[in-house]
Amino acid sequence: MALLGLPVLLFALITWQVVAHGPLLRLDSRLSSALVHPDRFSELLSDLGNVQVAIPVLVLVIAYVARRGRATGTDRWWLPPTAAAVLMALVPAIIVPLKDWTARPGTPVVPPAVGYFPSGHTATAAIAYGSATLVLLPWLASAAARRTAVAVCAALVLGVSYGLVRRGYHWPLDVVASWCLATVLLTSLRLLLSRSTRRSSSGTPSSRTGPS
């Protein structure tokens, strides 16, 4: 449960500081000033968190997993792709009200506006690529392939996060807050999928008959 409790507490702390304009924001501002250096590469990295990029990746993986599960007759094959899709749909339902409530201004690099906390691009990337990885892992044949998938997912999310801060689209704490939210959501998805797998394994009789 620590995987759920710690990010929840950290998110609550960061949100409190943002709403109360606490001292943590001064550190955030100094860190942003040291990291911001707008360039084309950081902009391209941040674009990997666009809905137009991340969602199609998730849709392709969901379609592949659903097709494989149905073709092989996997028990409740529809659950992983459906859960991943629902989780992705929850992102705007969570992020948009938080942006409206906190009304945090952007960095000096972006035009004057509010609604930058938490980072929607970071959350979109983390949930889209993270969910795609979680539902795909059981269908990868080797440990090396699974490690590669996890590494690619981490690289994409970290790349988006770095690009957003480096380009000045978001304060560092905006990104960290979305990491916390994504950790809670993805951990919940993983627990759901693991429980479903255990239930299916214990409830499905063996196809083997007779003595071994």
Secondary structure, 3 states (H helix, E strand, C coil): CHHHHHHHHHHHHHHHHHHHCCCHHHHHHHHHHHHCCCCHHHHHHHHCCCHHHHHHHHHHHHHHHHHHHHHCCCCCCCHHHHHHHHHHHHHHHHHHHHHHHHCCECCCCCCCCECCCCCHHHHHHHHHHHHHHHHHHHHCCCHHHHHHHHHHHHHHHHHHHHHHHHHCCCCHHHHHHHHHHHHHHHHHHHHHHHHHHHHHHHHCCCCCCCCC
